[in-house]
Amino acid sequence: MTTAAKTRSVTAHVPVQLAEKVDLMAERLERSKNWIVKQALTAWIDQEEERSRLTREALADVDHGKVIDHQTVQAWAASLSTDKPLPVPL
């Protein structure tokens, strides 16, 4: 027995130029506008969830003293444009 996923409509006002881009993309990909918007929203939510996870992970590192001082990072970054870049600071 197959159960259809429950769905709900979400209404959003977007600039006309963005709506026109969605229309063009749907036509080009031969997909519905709903599919285009669902794909974009899913990708954005995934990106924001990953950003949040990485931020929490970084804050936990700071809480545990796992940090690299600013001068070390600056020296490493400056060395990247030289013939002998420094190893990535750990």
PyMOL commands that set and color helices and strands:
alter all, ss='L'
color gray80, all
select helices_A, chain A and resi 16-29+33-63+70-79
alter helices_A, ss='H'
color red, helices_A
deselect
rebuild
show_as cartoon
